[in-house]
Amino acid sequence: MSGRRLRALGPLLVPVAVALFVFRGLLFLGELPFRRDMGRLFVPLKRVLSESLRAGTLPEWWPWDGLGMPFIAVPVISTFHPSTVFFTVLPFHAAFVLQMLVPVPVALLGTWRLGRALGLRPVFAALAATAYTLGPYFLGVTEFTSMSLAAAALPWMWWGALRCRTGGRLRPVVLALSLAWMLLAGDPHLSIMGLMGAAVLMVRPTRPRRWVRPALSLALGTVLAVALSAVQLVPSLLLFRESPRSSGAGIVSPDYWRFDPHQLSGMVDPGALAGRDVMFETTYLGLGVVALVLGGILARGRLRPQWVGIALVSLVLATGSATPLWSLFSAIVPFWKSFQFPVKAIGPAMLVLPLLAARGSQQVLRRDRSRFLPGALCALAAGAGAFMGVWEPASWALLLAGALALAAWRRALVQVLSYVALAGVALDLGLANGRLVLTAPVDFYAPPPLAEVLQRNGVSGEGFNYVFLWKPARSHEPGPELDAVQNAALIPLRGALHGLPTANVYLQGFSARYNELVLRNQEQWVGKLAGVFGTRLFIASPSELRPEQREQALGHDERADAMVVPLRRFLPRAYVTGGVTVLPRAQVVDYLGSSRFRPGGEVVLEAEAEGVDASLKHEPTGPARPVERIRREGDAVEVEVTLSSPGMLVLNESYFAGVEASEEGRRLPMYPANHAVRAVPLSEGRHVVRFEYRTPGLLAGALTSAVAVVVLAATGVLQRRSRRRAE
């Protein structure tokens, strides 16, 4: 890299310095993030992934939630993302911190590069990169590693789109690599919106035939990206067919966590969302940046209509059902109906607005009177902020106004004063939005008391019922204390990790069957069905328990005010029954909750399942018969049982495509039982049945990705040789 280019990158040192302060807990204090999804989902999942990869295995099945579910096929785990390589060579803590921090320099450099392609000077391109990377959206999605990794690649995708538009040397390659990065990260929501934005950037007010080459480049880049990420996409799409999200079931209302007037006012007031139930605790961009956005809209520049259009669509879409746009997208955009929390749609707007703000601030370089416009807009914004009583944002806007006004007045001071403006934006956003990156000492993840109780007493692989029985005895302020109390009572696995139920429906791998059985029938599940599926213990507040239940408690966490209590009746993890009832699938859940159902004395099969017919029906013959041994080995479970008469072996673990039952290498018929689990018919005698899950589509996807990598590498080599010959 030439010295001139290195000097051009110099302004990025300002946001880097502020980012070091924002992420100081991860970098210098040896802490880990804990807030919401981090503590309840990503840290446990990544730790399991790390341990498996370092042991030389690929975990395909997660047995501790929702009766068990696929693992690597779930996209948010980012199993095949390039950054996952950290978990194969580094200890978990170091690898997790690196994966969480990688998006920061990627986003900074990508936004700077995109700004330069749009004609911004280095320092103003750095201002755009600062406002995006230290902005509320990017720092907010650091709570979700999949979204954070994808958000970092969005500016690179759009830069790749501009290369396709202008006929650059790397035309479809940058776009393909950045889109593949986003898809492998596991955020299809932002990938779809980013690709639509890239298509908008191709639009030219010229003859249609001049669109042909850019459109072909865009199409080629998209196809190449899909091929590169096929190793994740194919298994995820096959799993999607079994997910409740394929039909939109289990999705909260489009009015939940959407962009509203409070979110809009939060752009200029960092405290506007305090105390509200929101996804992003702030949407603060700063009074000065918002004022400069208006200047960027008024200023002439490349692709101004396209950028404004992308931002407007993004913000309107984020309002959910407030406009027909969300419903329209749900009807015509593939997979859109499976997404929730419309506020996530602000991502593209939160990149466009910093770019417009940087363009507005660069007006100080003009030679006419319009060079005073940026400073005037910031001064007006400061006055408006003072009138509203938001003094700190008004102070930063006033600093920005002074720097830009002086730069417009004395051109010789532009270089110095533009750095002052850049530093002001970085400090304003870093101090206001840095609270989105919350970390705690590693001992936050130490096993809480209830986890140790569950370990000593043993649990089933499913424990979702206790979520609805525990209520906090007192209110807690948001922060580590609240998360520690909630996790201790609701998700004791967060420290113990193995062999305990996490009660975590955040993991998108649970099936539509589980959704119909548990989430749609919560009261019946807690009252009757949990024990049918092997749950032996539940967690509740003492105030929710009867005196005799409190006396039977196996443990009490005083900090969370929660008790572990055994269920009065429950079935084993695996058992044999002689009774078989065959019903249409639509009637099974109702039958399980009725007084006619005999838990353990019969198993209910679906009439639509392959191989199920009337010959399998058999009247209940008695209680469930236990098996002799259950042993888990990676993604497989072996069950050993001896039968004195033919019967049906039931394993209370989820039924999914990809699960096979076998004995001594011979495949056995397996049916969906009791709506959600597995059953295998066995003859009289001793049997060792092996249930094993193999991710559907993994091999085909891996081969497709491998071919795409080879093609991409070969193309690069050929182009390089061609350039050398030409030189």
C-alpha positions as MATLAB code, in Angstrom:
seq = 'MSGRRLRALGPLLVPVAVALFVFRGLLFLGELPFRRDMGRLFVPLKRVLSESLRAGTLPEWWPWDGLGMPFIAVPVISTFHPSTVFFTVLPFHAAFVLQMLVPVPVALLGTWRLGRALGLRPVFAALAATAYTLGPYFLGVTEFTSMSLAAAALPWMWWGALRCRTGGRLRPVVLALSLAWMLLAGDPHLSIMGLMGAAVLMVRPTRPRRWVRPALSLALGTVLAVALSAVQLVPSLLLFRESPRSSGAGIVSPDYWRFDPHQLSGMVDPGALAGRDVMFETTYLGLGVVALVLGGILARGRLRPQWVGIALVSLVLATGSATPLWSLFSAIVPFWKSFQFPVKAIGPAMLVLPLLAARGSQQVLRRDRSRFLPGALCALAAGAGAFMGVWEPASWALLLAGALALAAWRRALVQVLSYVALAGVALDLGLANGRLVLTAPVDFYAPPPLAEVLQRNGVSGEGFNYVFLWKPARSHEPGPELDAVQNAALIPLRGALHGLPTANVYLQGFSARYNELVLRNQEQWVGKLAGVFGTRLFIASPSELRPEQREQALGHDERADAMVVPLRRFLPRAYVTGGVTVLPRAQVVDYLGSSRFRPGGEVVLEAEAEGVDASLKHEPTGPARPVERIRREGDAVEVEVTLSSPGMLVLNESYFAGVEASEEGRRLPMYPANHAVRAVPLSEGRHVVRFEYRTPGLLAGALTSAVAVVVLAATGVLQRRSRRRAE';
ca = [
       0.000    0.000    0.000;
       1.379    3.405   -1.002;
       2.225    6.084    1.544;
      -0.456    8.330    0.052;
      -3.152    5.742    0.648;
      -1.945    5.143    4.175;
      -2.198    8.874    4.867;
      -5.721    8.857    3.449;
      -6.632    6.205    6.026;
      -5.267    8.367    8.827;
      -8.643    9.917    9.802;
      -9.916    6.436   10.726;
      -7.610    6.510   13.737;
     -10.113    8.847   15.434;
     -13.063    6.389   15.459;
     -10.657    3.543   16.219;
      -9.538    5.319   19.391;
     -13.141    5.842   20.506;
     -14.020    2.233   19.616;
     -11.196    1.053   21.893;
     -12.925    2.895   24.717;
     -16.377    1.508   23.838;
     -15.097   -2.080   23.750;
     -12.678   -1.681   26.669;
     -14.380   -4.425   28.703;
     -13.697   -6.993   25.980;
     -10.231   -5.762   25.077;
      -8.595   -4.817   28.355;
     -10.670   -6.155   31.266;
     -11.069   -9.777   30.169;
     -14.875   -9.559   30.301;
     -17.645  -11.099   28.206;
     -20.925   -9.554   27.004;
     -24.040  -10.566   28.922;
     -26.983   -8.499   27.733;
     -30.121  -10.396   26.678;
     -29.308  -12.610   23.658;
     -25.607  -12.598   24.402;
     -25.971  -14.271   27.787;
     -28.966  -16.421   26.910;
     -28.079  -17.565   23.412;
     -24.774  -16.688   21.801;
     -22.298  -17.342   24.612;
     -23.701  -20.845   25.369;
     -24.033  -21.747   21.691;
     -20.593  -20.515   20.728;
     -19.010  -22.279   23.675;
     -20.512  -25.596   22.592;
     -19.431  -24.902   19.004;
     -15.922  -24.017   20.174;
     -15.523  -27.172   22.246;
     -16.767  -29.367   19.394;
     -14.556  -27.780   16.743;
     -11.459  -27.978   18.946;
     -12.276  -31.662   19.502;
     -12.373  -32.178   15.730;
     -16.134  -32.712   15.394;
     -18.944  -30.749   13.785;
     -21.980  -30.532   16.121;
     -25.088  -31.248   14.068;
     -27.596  -31.700   16.914;
     -28.439  -29.605   20.004;
     -30.077  -31.900   22.570;
     -30.741  -29.399   25.389;
     -33.608  -27.271   24.081;
     -37.080  -27.837   22.730;
     -36.762  -31.647   22.980;
     -33.632  -31.328   20.845;
     -33.124  -29.560   17.530;
     -30.650  -29.215   14.651;
     -27.578  -27.122   15.418;
     -25.337  -26.128   12.523;
     -28.328  -25.727   10.198;
     -29.539  -22.817   12.366;
     -28.152  -19.745   10.546;
     -27.631  -17.428   13.577;
     -24.870  -19.729   14.875;
     -22.731  -18.683   11.862;
     -21.040  -22.099   11.844;
     -19.522  -21.719    8.376;
     -18.662  -18.020    8.564;
     -14.957  -17.285    7.993;
     -14.643  -15.785   11.504;
     -15.628  -19.136   13.044;
     -12.086  -20.289   12.303;
     -11.081  -18.484   15.508;
     -12.901  -21.168   17.514;
     -10.807  -23.925   15.940;
      -7.433  -22.487   16.966;
      -8.042  -20.289   20.016;
      -9.526  -20.773   23.474;
     -13.206  -19.928   23.651;
     -12.870  -16.574   25.385;
     -10.308  -15.181   22.944;
     -12.174  -16.546   19.927;
     -15.500  -15.109   21.058;
     -14.033  -11.660   21.671;
     -12.294  -11.681   18.289;
     -15.462  -12.685   16.448;
     -17.371   -9.940   18.219;
     -14.723   -7.314   17.401;
     -13.998   -8.274   13.775;
     -17.070   -6.389   12.459;
     -15.769   -3.071   13.810;
     -12.725   -2.607   11.535;
     -14.569   -4.291    8.658;
     -17.441   -1.809    8.935;
     -15.122    1.186    9.410;
     -12.986    0.386    6.392;
     -15.971   -0.616    4.232;
     -17.922    2.573    4.928;
     -14.780    4.661    4.346;
     -14.206    2.863    1.038;
     -17.839    3.391    0.005;
     -17.622    7.077    0.899;
     -14.465    7.484   -1.164;
     -16.201    5.856   -4.127;
     -18.950    8.462   -3.775;
     -16.424   11.290   -4.022;
     -15.933   12.074   -0.326;
     -12.564   13.348    0.858;
     -10.759   10.979    3.276;
     -11.679   12.873    6.445;
     -15.349   13.174    5.443;
     -15.462    9.510    4.414;
     -14.086    8.794    7.897;
     -16.927   10.876    9.366;
     -19.444    8.650    7.557;
     -17.646    5.536    8.809;
     -17.678    6.919   12.343;
     -21.381    7.775   12.335;
     -22.242    4.279   11.059;
     -19.917    2.178   13.206;
     -20.458    4.118   16.432;
     -24.111    4.669   15.613;
     -27.036    3.069   17.477;
     -27.799    0.409   14.897;
     -24.326   -1.044   14.531;
     -23.504   -0.949   18.238;
     -27.001   -2.231   18.987;
     -26.596   -5.351   16.854;
     -23.355   -6.296   18.601;
     -25.793   -8.086   20.930;
     -26.361  -10.513   18.032;
     -23.132  -11.739   16.445;
     -24.939  -12.868   13.282;
     -26.431   -9.411   12.713;
     -23.220   -7.622   13.639;
     -21.161   -9.605   11.144;
     -23.739   -8.947    8.427;
     -23.976   -5.215    9.195;
     -20.201   -4.934    8.778;
     -20.421   -6.253    5.213;
     -23.285   -4.007    4.050;
     -21.060   -1.075    2.955;
     -18.783   -3.496    1.109;
     -21.769   -4.897   -0.775;
     -22.833   -1.446   -1.880;
     -19.288   -0.560   -2.855;
     -19.282   -3.742   -4.938;
     -22.555   -2.604   -6.530;
     -20.933    0.705   -7.496;
     -18.060   -1.251   -9.060;
     -20.616   -3.171  -11.114;
     -22.252    0.112  -12.142;
     -19.032    1.832  -13.234;
     -17.371   -1.217  -14.777;
     -14.593   -1.526  -12.212;
     -11.998   -4.281  -12.440;
     -13.451   -6.275   -9.507;
     -17.003   -5.831  -10.715;
     -19.014   -8.755   -9.337;
     -16.374  -10.180   -7.003;
     -16.597   -7.643   -4.151;
     -20.380   -7.798   -4.191;
     -20.328  -11.610   -4.244;
     -17.861  -11.929   -1.375;
     -19.665   -9.386    0.811;
     -23.091  -10.928    0.183;
     -21.694  -14.400    0.889;
     -20.186  -13.008    4.129;
     -23.654  -11.740    5.137;
     -25.435  -14.979    4.250;
     -22.881  -17.100    6.102;
     -23.239  -14.779    9.091;
     -26.879  -15.837    9.258;
     -28.805  -12.597    8.702;
     -31.051  -13.100    5.651;
     -33.096  -10.039    6.658;
     -30.269   -7.562    6.081;
     -28.925   -9.594    3.150;
     -32.208   -9.225    1.274;
     -32.478   -5.508    2.031;
     -28.837   -4.930    1.137;
     -29.235   -6.717   -2.187;
     -32.341   -4.688   -2.991;
     -30.388   -1.531   -2.180;
     -27.581   -2.700   -4.479;
     -30.126   -3.144   -7.288;
     -31.425    0.399   -6.727;
     -27.880    1.747   -7.052;
     -27.735    0.254  -10.557;
     -30.534    2.517  -11.807;
     -29.321    5.100  -14.334;
     -31.260    7.959  -15.940;
     -29.944    6.808  -19.323;
     -30.929    4.448  -22.087;
     -31.987    1.003  -20.788;
     -29.357   -0.828  -22.821;
     -26.658    0.814  -20.653;
     -28.167   -1.079  -17.703;
     -27.442   -4.463  -19.244;
     -23.826   -4.928  -18.175;
     -24.323   -3.681  -14.591;
     -27.427   -5.851  -14.246;
     -25.544   -8.894  -15.508;
     -22.705   -8.163  -13.075;
     -25.203   -7.883  -10.221;
     -26.860  -11.152  -11.205;
     -23.508  -12.917  -11.549;
     -22.345  -11.639   -8.168;
     -25.584  -12.783   -6.524;
     -25.363  -16.261   -8.028;
     -21.729  -16.559   -6.997;
     -22.568  -15.421   -3.448;
     -25.358  -17.987   -3.154;
     -23.016  -20.705   -4.391;
     -20.270  -19.682   -1.960;
     -22.703  -19.761    0.981;
     -24.544  -22.923   -0.116;
     -22.908  -24.897    2.696;
     -25.113  -22.877    5.099;
     -28.036  -21.988    2.849;
     -29.030  -25.476    1.731;
     -29.278  -26.996    5.253;
     -30.983  -23.841    6.549;
     -33.596  -23.843    3.786;
     -34.375  -27.524    4.364;
     -34.709  -26.866    8.093;
     -36.892  -23.844    7.332;
     -39.525  -26.157    5.850;
     -39.954  -27.787    9.267;
     -39.879  -24.502   11.168;
     -42.968  -22.610   12.337;
     -41.490  -19.541   10.672;
     -42.117  -21.055    7.239;
     -45.799  -20.239    7.712;
     -45.261  -17.131    9.823;
     -46.401  -18.964   12.966;
     -44.783  -17.943   16.218;
     -43.978  -14.485   14.866;
     -44.936  -11.560   17.056;
     -47.140   -8.773   15.738;
     -45.580   -6.309   13.271;
     -46.413   -3.668   15.886;
     -43.922   -5.154   18.351;
     -40.513   -3.463   18.354;
     -41.163   -1.205   15.407;
     -39.888    2.219   14.430;
     -42.214    4.873   15.894;
     -42.140    8.580   16.831;
     -40.212    7.777   20.010;
     -37.545    6.046   17.926;
     -37.456    9.069   15.625;
     -37.013   11.523   18.498;
     -34.345    9.192   19.891;
     -32.140   10.181   16.957;
     -31.526   13.541   18.615;
     -32.236   12.715   22.268;
     -30.225    9.817   23.768;
     -32.706    9.461   26.648;
     -35.891    9.360   24.588;
     -36.279    5.564   24.839;
     -35.413    5.207   28.529;
     -37.745    2.802   30.318;
     -39.415    1.582   27.129;
     -39.530   -2.008   25.864;
     -37.348   -1.629   22.775;
     -34.891   -3.647   20.759;
     -32.369   -0.808   20.513;
     -32.116    1.196   23.721;
     -31.197    4.247   21.681;
     -31.379    5.379   18.069;
     -29.141    8.381   18.752;
     -27.285    9.871   15.776;
     -26.778   13.329   17.261;
     -28.296   16.697   16.500;
     -25.317   17.708   14.374;
     -25.324   14.552   12.254;
     -29.089   14.794   11.660;
     -28.683   18.432   10.606;
     -25.890   17.468    8.202;
     -28.129   14.765    6.714;
     -30.455   17.551    5.570;
     -27.456   19.308    4.063;
     -26.493   16.120    2.230;
     -30.003   15.766    0.809;
     -29.880   19.349   -0.480;
     -26.360   18.995   -1.898;
     -25.730   17.740   -5.383;
     -23.900   14.466   -5.657;
     -23.786   11.021   -7.157;
     -26.842    8.824   -6.719;
     -28.655   11.310   -4.474;
     -32.181   10.080   -5.452;
     -31.155    6.451   -4.937;
     -29.672    7.068   -1.484;
     -32.682    9.068   -0.322;
     -35.040    6.398   -1.682;
     -33.180    3.576    0.106;
     -33.312    5.475    3.408;
     -37.014    6.278    3.101;
     -38.012    2.718    2.226;
     -35.895    1.375    5.075;
     -37.441    3.724    7.657;
     -41.010    3.247    6.422;
     -40.558   -0.526    6.351;
     -39.305   -0.386    9.940;
     -42.662    1.036   11.063;
     -44.227   -2.400   10.580;
     -47.997   -2.413   10.211;
     -48.191    1.390   10.424;
     -48.028    1.381    6.605;
     -48.969   -1.272    4.001;
     -45.302   -1.684    3.026;
     -44.543   -4.437    5.575;
     -47.562   -6.452    4.395;
     -46.543   -5.905    0.782;
     -43.027   -7.161    1.478;
     -44.456  -10.151    3.360;
     -46.545  -11.006    0.304;
     -43.932  -10.641   -2.443;
     -40.432  -10.904   -0.912;
     -39.272  -14.493   -0.285;
     -39.020  -15.424    3.420;
     -40.048  -11.935    4.568;
     -43.069  -13.253    6.480;
     -40.688  -15.292    8.641;
     -38.999  -12.146   10.010;
     -40.012  -10.291   13.142;
     -39.169   -7.011   14.904;
     -39.591   -4.474   12.060;
     -37.191   -2.009   13.700;
     -34.348   -4.196   12.404;
     -35.183   -2.849    8.931;
     -33.535    0.489    9.800;
     -30.124   -1.015    8.993;
     -29.804    0.344    5.434;
     -31.062    3.781    6.530;
     -28.486    3.865    9.326;
     -25.764    3.506    6.692;
     -27.268    5.948    4.205;
     -27.802    8.730    6.757;
     -24.075    8.924    7.738;
     -23.147    9.008    4.058;
     -25.546   11.907    3.476;
     -24.250   13.663    6.602;
     -20.672   13.349    5.346;
     -21.700   14.733    1.970;
     -23.429   17.620    3.732;
     -20.359   18.432    5.814;
     -18.128   18.349    2.725;
     -20.039   21.354    1.414;
     -17.542   23.482    3.365;
     -15.101   22.883    0.492;
     -17.313   24.652   -2.050;
     -16.306   28.107   -3.270;
     -19.743   29.717   -3.128;
     -21.883   30.792   -0.227;
     -23.329   27.302    0.188;
     -20.115   26.411    2.045;
     -21.625   28.075    5.126;
     -24.726   25.858    4.995;
     -23.313   22.932    7.091;
     -22.319   25.228    9.956;
     -25.638   27.071    9.805;
     -27.655   23.850    9.899;
     -25.685   22.583   12.899;
     -26.148   25.926   14.678;
     -29.916   25.771   14.082;
     -29.926   22.194   15.389;
     -28.043   23.304   18.509;
     -30.603   26.014   19.116;
     -33.470   23.576   18.661;
     -31.790   21.180   21.083;
     -31.404   23.886   23.697;
     -35.081   24.789   23.272;
     -36.064   21.127   23.806;
     -33.813   20.872   26.849;
     -31.403   18.264   25.438;
     -28.330   20.200   26.461;
     -25.610   17.644   25.841;
     -26.595   16.881   22.218;
     -26.996   20.635   21.690;
     -23.454   21.207   22.979;
     -21.977   18.691   20.550;
     -24.000   20.211   17.692;
     -22.680   23.664   18.643;
     -19.094   22.358   18.572;
     -19.743   20.876   15.138;
     -21.298   24.148   13.957;
     -18.274   26.145   15.097;
     -15.769   23.814   13.445;
     -17.627   23.762   10.108;
     -18.286   27.512   10.115;
     -14.624   28.304   10.744;
     -13.567   25.824    8.050;
     -15.875   27.529    5.561;
     -14.517   30.956    6.557;
     -10.812   30.054    6.566;
     -10.054   27.410    3.961;
      -6.518   27.089    5.273;
      -7.971   25.606    8.461;
     -10.187   23.038    6.731;
      -7.857   20.116    7.406;
      -7.536   20.808   11.131;
     -11.169   21.785   11.699;
     -12.517   18.792    9.799;
     -10.604   16.598   12.248;
     -12.191   18.563   15.092;
     -15.638   17.872   13.597;
     -14.756   14.206   13.166;
     -13.565   13.915   16.761;
     -16.707   15.654   18.002;
     -18.981   13.204   16.178;
     -16.943   10.229   17.382;
     -17.003   11.324   21.031;
     -20.679   12.273   20.931;
     -21.757    8.903   19.518;
     -19.244    6.846   21.474;
     -20.282    8.285   24.840;
     -24.009    8.147   24.086;
     -24.200    4.743   22.364;
     -21.379    2.930   24.143;
     -23.895    1.745   26.754;
     -25.196   -0.687   24.146;
     -22.018   -2.759   24.612;
     -22.390   -4.174   28.122;
     -19.844   -6.601   29.551;
     -19.379   -8.389   32.862;
     -16.612  -10.464   34.478;
     -16.395  -14.048   33.303;
     -17.688  -15.330   36.641;
     -21.080  -13.971   35.553;
     -21.276  -17.235   33.600;
     -20.400  -19.447   36.556;
     -23.091  -22.074   37.247;
     -25.793  -20.531   39.468;
     -27.132  -22.525   42.442;
     -30.119  -23.956   40.567;
     -27.897  -25.271   37.801;
     -25.882  -27.241   40.341;
     -29.110  -28.603   41.864;
     -30.321  -29.717   38.440;
     -27.000  -31.366   37.700;
     -27.089  -33.347   40.952;
     -30.669  -34.495   40.450;
     -30.593  -35.040   36.702;
     -33.019  -33.527   34.223;
     -34.632  -34.350   30.929;
     -33.447  -32.633   27.785;
     -36.530  -30.411   27.821;
     -37.502  -27.886   30.439;
     -39.464  -25.138   28.781;
     -42.351  -25.350   31.257;
     -40.630  -23.610   34.137;
     -40.387  -20.317   32.281;
     -44.049  -19.655   32.978;
     -43.951  -20.450   36.694;
     -41.191  -18.157   37.969;
     -41.867  -14.487   38.640;
     -39.304  -12.124   40.181;
     -40.156  -11.225   43.768;
     -38.893   -7.665   43.336;
     -38.040   -5.306   40.536;
     -34.447   -4.882   39.366;
     -32.797   -2.092   37.444;
     -31.589   -3.138   33.965;
     -28.003   -4.374   34.096;
     -25.921   -7.345   35.199;
     -28.000   -7.891   38.366;
     -31.275   -8.264   36.454;
     -29.732  -10.533   33.814;
     -28.058  -12.651   36.488;
     -31.336  -13.127   38.355;
     -33.316  -13.931   35.227;
     -30.725  -16.333   33.902;
     -30.361  -18.033   37.270;
     -34.083  -18.820   37.368;
     -35.020  -19.143   33.705;
     -31.861  -20.374   32.034;
     -29.564  -22.113   34.500;
     -27.716  -23.686   31.572;
     -26.005  -20.353   30.857;
     -23.200  -21.413   33.209;
     -23.436  -25.192   33.377;
     -23.901  -25.550   29.597;
     -24.150  -29.329   29.250;
     -27.012  -31.656   30.095;
     -29.407  -28.980   31.338;
     -32.444  -27.420   29.668;
     -31.973  -23.813   28.609;
     -35.661  -23.161   28.010;
     -34.550  -21.039   25.082;
     -36.969  -20.522   22.216;
     -34.594  -17.932   20.740;
     -32.817  -20.759   18.941;
     -34.613  -20.924   15.601;
     -34.139  -24.653   15.120;
     -37.204  -25.837   17.040;
     -39.840  -27.433   14.845;
     -43.395  -26.485   13.915;
     -44.450  -29.586   15.862;
     -42.847  -28.218   19.028;
     -44.452  -24.833   18.408;
     -47.919  -26.403   18.091;
     -47.447  -28.622   21.129;
     -45.749  -26.248   23.582;
     -45.905  -22.613   22.590;
     -49.538  -22.633   21.480;
     -50.672  -24.701   24.446;
     -48.635  -23.246   27.276;
     -51.181  -23.733   30.054;
     -51.851  -27.339   29.077;
     -48.138  -27.966   28.639;
     -47.322  -26.801   32.147;
     -50.335  -28.471   33.697;
     -50.113  -31.900   32.070;
     -47.959  -32.509   29.017;
     -44.466  -31.549   30.232;
     -44.192  -34.747   32.278;
     -45.343  -36.828   29.307;
     -42.255  -35.723   27.420;
     -39.777  -36.524   30.168;
     -39.559  -33.279   32.140;
     -38.929  -34.151   35.785;
     -38.285  -30.799   37.445;
     -39.602  -27.289   37.215;
     -38.576  -23.905   38.604;
     -40.992  -21.516   40.271;
     -41.245  -18.636   42.712;
     -42.063  -19.820   46.235;
     -45.171  -17.644   46.159;
     -46.475  -19.696   43.224;
     -46.109  -23.015   45.088;
     -48.293  -24.823   47.561;
     -46.811  -25.467   51.040;
     -46.252  -29.162   50.320;
     -44.447  -28.275   47.071;
     -42.121  -25.889   48.897;
     -41.297  -28.682   51.346;
     -40.383  -30.961   48.414;
     -38.088  -28.356   46.827;
     -34.660  -29.680   45.874;
     -32.968  -26.276   45.928;
     -33.577  -22.572   46.476;
     -31.746  -19.648   44.848;
     -32.338  -16.791   47.275;
     -30.936  -14.177   44.903;
     -33.459  -15.061   42.201;
     -36.056  -16.266   44.744;
     -36.637  -19.425   42.738;
     -37.033  -23.070   43.745;
     -36.450  -26.366   41.950;
     -39.429  -28.675   42.483;
     -39.943  -32.220   41.134;
     -42.968  -32.951   39.002;
     -45.369  -35.387   40.610;
     -45.681  -37.618   37.541;
     -43.442  -37.933   34.538;
     -42.382  -40.471   31.930;
     -38.771  -41.610   31.368;
     -36.574  -40.176   28.669;
     -37.103  -43.418   26.761;
     -39.662  -46.168   27.381;
     -41.575  -49.015   25.727;
     -45.343  -49.137   25.425;
     -47.704  -51.709   23.993;
     -50.618  -49.407   23.199;
     -50.743  -47.589   19.852;
     -53.373  -45.070   18.744;
     -53.470  -43.748   15.184;
     -55.099  -40.362   14.546;
     -54.969  -37.616   11.886;
     -52.206  -35.134   12.694;
     -54.707  -32.311   13.279;
     -56.292  -34.252   16.145;
     -53.181  -35.454   17.987;
     -52.520  -32.426   20.238;
     -56.147  -32.256   21.390;
     -56.117  -35.977   22.144;
     -52.918  -35.674   24.197;
     -54.588  -33.075   26.396;
     -57.804  -35.027   26.843;
     -58.770  -37.447   29.602;
     -58.793  -40.292   27.061;
     -55.022  -40.213   26.616;
     -53.099  -42.672   28.819;
     -49.519  -41.411   29.255;
     -47.073  -44.295   29.010;
     -49.836  -46.786   28.312;
     -50.102  -45.740   24.681;
     -48.311  -43.741   22.027;
     -50.141  -41.647   19.428;
     -49.027  -41.936   15.793;
     -50.123  -39.820   12.825;
     -52.221  -41.429   10.127;
     -50.473  -39.329    7.434;
     -46.971  -40.540    8.365;
     -45.256  -42.896    5.935;
     -45.630  -46.530    6.991;
     -48.423  -45.900    9.505;
     -51.634  -47.868    8.935;
     -54.426  -49.497   10.897;
     -52.356  -52.641   11.503;
     -50.227  -50.711   14.034;
     -53.181  -49.933   16.312;
     -53.169  -51.730   19.652;
     -55.119  -51.223   22.851;
     -53.159  -50.054   25.934;
     -51.729  -53.037   27.828;
     -50.284  -51.410   30.923;
     -47.858  -48.712   32.133;
     -44.686  -47.678   30.330;
     -41.784  -50.089   30.574;
     -38.365  -48.504   31.189;
     -35.340  -49.194   29.018;
     -32.095  -50.626   30.370;
     -29.630  -48.001   29.189;
     -29.444  -44.684   27.318;
     -26.116  -43.380   26.069;
     -25.451  -40.191   24.101;
     -22.522  -40.139   21.692;
     -22.143  -36.861   19.830;
     -25.200  -36.403   17.630;
     -26.422  -39.949   18.276;
     -28.363  -41.638   21.094;
     -28.183  -45.383   21.763;
     -31.046  -47.059   23.632;
     -30.682  -50.622   24.924;
     -33.863  -52.532   25.795;
     -35.086  -56.108   26.164;
     -38.727  -56.873   25.287;
     -40.772  -59.876   26.402;
     -43.342  -59.034   23.702;
     -43.475  -56.710   20.692;
     -43.842  -53.030   21.539;
     -43.150  -49.458   20.492;
     -39.924  -47.795   21.698;
     -40.520  -44.086   22.365;
     -37.611  -41.642   22.685;
     -38.611  -38.213   24.002;
     -36.418  -36.342   21.545;
     -37.629  -34.278   18.593;
     -38.673  -35.862   15.325;
     -36.914  -34.165   12.405;
     -36.074  -35.017    8.823;
     -32.490  -36.197    9.018;
     -32.974  -38.414   12.088;
     -32.561  -42.112   11.365;
     -33.037  -45.150   13.587;
     -30.898  -48.233   13.041;
     -29.854  -51.488   14.683;
     -26.556  -53.163   13.819;
     -26.370  -51.008   10.695;
     -29.885  -51.947    9.563;
     -32.281  -49.051    9.171;
     -35.488  -49.243   11.194;
     -38.848  -47.590   10.472;
     -39.360  -44.505   12.623;
     -42.567  -42.523   13.131;
     -43.468  -39.123   14.626;
     -44.947  -40.012   18.020;
     -47.097  -37.943   20.390;
     -46.871  -35.222   17.745;
     -43.259  -34.222   18.429;
     -40.970  -37.156   19.327;
     -39.791  -40.487   17.880;
     -41.136  -44.029   17.981;
     -39.716  -47.277   16.584;
     -41.591  -50.629   16.472;
     -39.546  -53.490   17.972;
     -40.008  -57.220   18.121;
     -39.541  -59.463   21.142;
     -35.931  -59.810   22.368;
     -32.903  -57.639   23.093;
     -32.287  -54.522   20.982;
     -29.712  -51.739   20.788;
     -31.321  -48.957   18.751;
     -29.234  -46.036   17.534;
     -30.908  -42.706   16.737;
     -28.622  -40.411   14.762;
     -29.107  -37.010   13.139;
     -27.396  -36.061    9.914;
     -27.996  -32.537    8.605;
     -30.002  -32.753    5.363;
     -28.358  -30.905    2.490;
     -25.011  -30.446    4.231;
     -22.999  -32.526    1.756;
     -24.662  -31.004   -1.321;
     -24.190  -27.494    0.059;
     -20.551  -28.128    0.966;
     -19.765  -29.470   -2.522;
     -21.455  -26.468   -4.147;
     -19.475  -24.044   -2.008;
     -16.244  -25.898   -2.705;
     -16.831  -25.720   -6.465;
     -17.611  -21.994   -6.188;
     -14.372  -21.375   -4.270;
     -12.375  -23.252   -6.920;
     -14.048  -21.331   -9.743;
     -13.453  -18.011   -7.994;
      -9.792  -18.833   -7.334;
      -9.220  -20.045  -10.902;
     -10.836  -16.907  -12.315;
      -8.592  -14.733  -10.160;
      -5.471  -16.570  -11.314;
      -6.455  -16.275  -14.987;
      -7.215  -12.560  -14.673;
      -3.871  -11.950  -12.976;
      -2.002  -13.785  -15.726;
      -3.941  -11.839  -18.343;
      -2.945   -8.526  -16.745;
       0.699   -9.595  -16.566;
       0.705  -10.454  -20.281;
      -0.902   -7.114  -21.094;
       1.750   -5.283  -19.054;
];
